[in-house]
Amino acid sequence: MIKGVKVELIPATLDDRQKIYEWCFQSETTKYHAGPPDHPNIPIPTCEDFYASDDGGYTEYYFTGAKPNDGRGFLIENEGTAIGFISYSAFHLKPAMAELDIWMSTEANCGNGFGVDALISLGDYLHKEMDFRQLIIAPSAKNTRAVRAYEKAGFEKTEKAMHEFLLDRYVPLFGDGDYGADETVILVKKFDR
């Protein structure tokens, strides 16, 4: 468990995968990152696609802890209730870097500082316990509320393109970011050694 000010991050398990998928792609918050009207070119994946391992999907190790250097997922809890999901991925990035991703279970859990606290708490953990020195997060430019929250968590917009953070073999797959080079905002948080 990782303890923040407002939230606790609890390692997600395989039993959590279905609800995490539903929070991301079958809830009122889905509109911020996938599907029409704002993201008609980002189709809503099936559960099978969400779990797929060949394209950076949320494969089993995010829920078992089997590959902590590659990535891990956590439930975001407030007062003992799961309200969202946060993860880090590092398998595709240059050394000492991790990419964060986060979403809340419902609209009511947005705008309360829970996400900001989760990002700060996980970032501090990754730096102190795993020696990650640079974190990135890459939302849609249309998701302005998320961008503001990430900035509150200490992330800063960069002019660098996604491909500059990636290992060469992942550039063809992830080089333009999830929303395309023109629609993906890259934010970075750096830690001193």
C-alpha positions in Angstrom: 0.0 0.0 0.0 1.1 3.6 -0.8 -0.4 6.2 1.5 -1.1 9.7 0.3 -2.9 12.6 2.0 -6.4 11.9 0.7 -6.0 8.4 -0.9 -4.3 5.1 -0.5 -3.0 3.1 -3.4 -3.7 -0.6 -3.1 -2.1 -3.0 -5.5 -4.8 -4.1 -8.0 -5.4 -7.8 -8.5 -6.7 -9.9 -11.3 -10.1 -9.8 -9.7 -10.2 -6.0 -10.2 -9.6 -6.0 -13.9 -13.2 -6.1 -15.0 -14.2 -3.1 -12.9 -11.1 -1.2 -13.9 -12.0 -1.8 -17.5 -15.5 -0.6 -16.9 -14.4 2.5 -15.1 -12.2 3.4 -18.1 -14.3 2.4 -21.0 -17.9 1.9 -19.9 -18.5 4.9 -17.5 -19.3 8.5 -17.6 -15.6 9.4 -17.6 -14.9 7.5 -20.8 -15.7 10.5 -22.9 -12.5 12.2 -21.7 -10.2 9.7 -23.4 -12.0 7.5 -25.9 -14.9 7.3 -28.3 -17.1 9.9 -29.9 -17.8 12.8 -29.8 -14.4 14.1 -28.7 -12.3 11.1 -29.7 -13.9 9.4 -32.7 -10.5 8.0 -33.9 -9.9 6.3 -30.5 -12.3 3.3 -30.5 -13.4 1.9 -27.2 -11.6 -1.4 -26.8 -13.1 -4.7 -25.8 -12.1 -6.3 -22.5 -9.8 -8.6 -24.6 -8.1 -5.7 -26.2 -7.7 -4.0 -22.8 -5.9 -7.1 -21.5 -3.8 -7.7 -24.6 -0.1 -8.0 -24.1 1.2 -7.4 -27.7 0.3 -3.7 -27.8 0.9 -2.4 -24.3 -2.4 -3.5 -22.9 -3.1 -4.1 -19.2 -1.6 -7.6 -19.2 -1.5 -9.8 -16.1 1.6 -8.4 -14.5 -0.1 -5.1 -13.9 -2.4 -7.0 -11.5 0.1 -9.6 -10.0 3.2 -7.6 -9.4 5.2 -10.1 -11.4 7.2 -7.5 -13.4 7.5 -4.4 -11.2 10.2 -2.9 -13.4 7.8 -3.1 -16.4 4.6 -1.8 -14.7 2.0 -2.2 -12.0 -1.6 -1.0 -11.3 -3.2 0.3 -8.1 -6.7 0.9 -7.0 -7.1 4.5 -5.7 -9.1 4.3 -2.4 -10.6 7.1 -0.3 -11.9 6.1 3.1 -11.8 2.4 2.2 -13.7 2.8 -1.1 -12.1 2.2 -4.5 -12.7 5.4 -6.5 -10.2 5.0 -9.4 -7.2 3.4 -10.9 -3.6 4.5 -11.4 -0.7 2.6 -13.1 2.9 3.0 -14.2 4.5 1.5 -17.3 8.2 1.4 -18.0 8.7 -1.5 -20.4 8.7 0.8 -23.4 10.7 3.7 -22.1 14.3 4.7 -21.8 16.0 3.9 -18.5 14.8 5.5 -15.2 11.5 6.6 -16.8 8.0 5.6 -16.2 4.7 6.6 -17.8 1.7 7.1 -15.6 -2.0 6.6 -16.4 -5.0 7.4 -14.2 -8.8 7.4 -14.4 -11.6 7.7 -11.9 -14.6 5.4 -11.5 -17.2 8.2 -11.7 -17.5 11.9 -12.5 -18.2 12.5 -8.7 -14.7 11.4 -7.9 -13.1 13.9 -10.2 -12.2 17.4 -9.1 -11.7 16.5 -5.4 -7.9 16.3 -5.5 -7.9 12.5 -5.3 -6.1 12.1 -8.6 -3.5 14.8 -7.8 -2.8 13.0 -4.5 -2.6 9.7 -6.2 -0.1 11.0 -8.9 2.1 12.7 -6.2 2.0 9.6 -4.0 2.8 7.1 -6.8 5.5 9.4 -8.2 7.2 9.8 -4.9 7.1 6.0 -4.4 8.6 5.3 -7.9 11.4 7.8 -7.3 12.3 6.7 -3.7 11.7 3.0 -4.0 12.5 2.2 -7.6 14.8 5.1 -8.6 12.7 6.4 -11.5 13.9 9.9 -12.1 11.5 11.1 -14.8 7.8 10.5 -15.1 5.6 11.2 -18.1 1.9 11.4 -18.6 0.3 11.9 -22.0 -3.4 12.9 -22.1 -5.5 14.2 -24.9 -5.1 17.9 -25.5 -8.9 18.1 -25.3 -8.9 16.8 -21.7 -8.0 20.2 -20.3 -9.2 19.4 -16.8 -6.8 16.4 -16.6 -3.9 18.5 -17.9 -4.6 21.1 -15.1 -4.7 18.3 -12.5 -1.4 16.9 -13.8 0.2 20.3 -13.5 -1.0 20.5 -9.9 0.8 17.2 -9.3 4.1 18.7 -10.5 4.1 17.7 -14.1 5.1 20.3 -16.7 4.3 20.4 -20.4 7.2 19.7 -22.7 7.8 20.3 -26.4 9.4 16.9 -26.7 7.6 14.4 -28.8 6.6 11.0 -27.4 9.1 9.1 -29.5 12.0 10.9 -27.7 11.1 9.0 -24.5 10.7 5.6 -26.1 13.1 2.7 -26.7 13.7 2.4 -30.4 11.6 -0.8 -30.9 8.5 0.9 -29.5 8.6 4.0 -31.6 6.5 2.5 -34.4 3.8 1.5 -31.9 3.7 4.4 -29.5 5.7 7.2 -31.2 2.8 9.5 -31.9 1.1 9.1 -28.5 -2.3 7.7 -27.9 -4.1 10.6 -29.6 -1.7 11.4 -32.4 1.3 13.7 -32.5 -0.9 16.9 -32.7 -3.5 15.9 -30.1 -1.3 14.3 -27.4 0.0 16.6 -24.6 3.2 15.3 -23.0 3.8 16.4 -19.4 7.0 15.5 -17.5 7.9 15.4 -13.8 11.6 15.1 -13.0 13.3 14.2 -9.7 16.7 15.0 -8.5 18.9 11.9 -7.8 
